[in-house]
Amino acid sequence: MRRTGFLGLSVIVLAAFGAIGAGHASESVSGQPRILSGDTLVVGGRVVGLYGVAAPGLKQTCLNAKGHGYACGAHSAKALAAHLKDATVTCQIRETDS
């Protein structure tokens, strides 16, 4: 199943911050994403941070409502991967990190 439409638009809006490497604000990258964490992906060979999204670090643990620890960082990465599945995304680059 290939996801397009609204999902693609939402990813364009979100995946706009912090492509690491050379780039310009009007640049975009497209492709099937590889998830690095709950707020970072690799698209078109570029590492892209999702603009306005702050997810726990991949190895971070959190406490649930009952006070039990769980791997919230890994959980957030899995949730993003499940949401995108095999989607092709386009990311508009807003700014770059060195």
N, C-alpha and C positions, 0 to 999 in steps of 0.2 A: 504494500500500500504506500503510495507516495502522497505526502501531505503538502498541500499548497494553500493558497488563499489566505485566510485570516492569520493562520499560524505563521506563514511566511512574512506577512506584514508585521506581526508582532515581533518577530526575530529581527527584522530590519530596524525597527525602532529601538529595541533593546541592545542589540549587539553592535553598539556604535562606539564604545569606548575602549581605548587602550590596546589597539593592535600593536604588538611589540615589533619594532623594526622600522625601517624607513616607510613613510607614507604621508599622504596629504589628506586634508579634511574632506575633500570631495571623492576620495577613493572608495571603492567597495571591493569586497572579496566574496566569492560564492563557492558553494560546494557542500558536500555532506560533512557535517561536523563530527569531530572526535572530542568527546567530553573529557576535560582535565579535572574539573571540579564543578561545584554547583553554580559558579558564576564565570567560568573560563572554558573556552573551547578552542579547538584548532580548526580553522576554515581556510581552504585554499592554501595550505601551508603556513598560515599566519596564526599566531596566538592572539585570541580576541577575548577581552573582558567584557562582560555584559554591562552596559551603561545603566546606572541606577540600581544595580543588583548587588547585594552584599550577602554572600552565602558563607557558611562556616568553612574553615579550611578542611581539606580532604581528610586529614587525620584527626580532626577535632572531635571531641566527645562532648555530649550535652546530657543534662538530666531531664527525664520525662516527668510528667505530672506526679508520678509516684516516687520520684527521687531516685530512680534507677538510671544508670548511665547507659548511653547508646551512642553509636558511631554516627552522629548527626552530619558530619562532613561527607562521609561516604553515602549516607542516605540522600543528601541533597544532590550529589552528583548522579546517583541512580535515578532520582526523580526527574532531573533535567534530561537524562538520556532516554527515559521512558516517554517523556513528553515529545521529544523530537523524533524518536524512533529512526526511520530511514529518510527523514526530510532533507531536502536540499534547501539551504538557507543562503540569504544574501545579507551581508553586514556592511552598513555604511560606516566608514571610519570617521569618528569625531575628532580624535586626537591620538597622538602616539606617545608611547613611553620609549625611553632609550634603553 
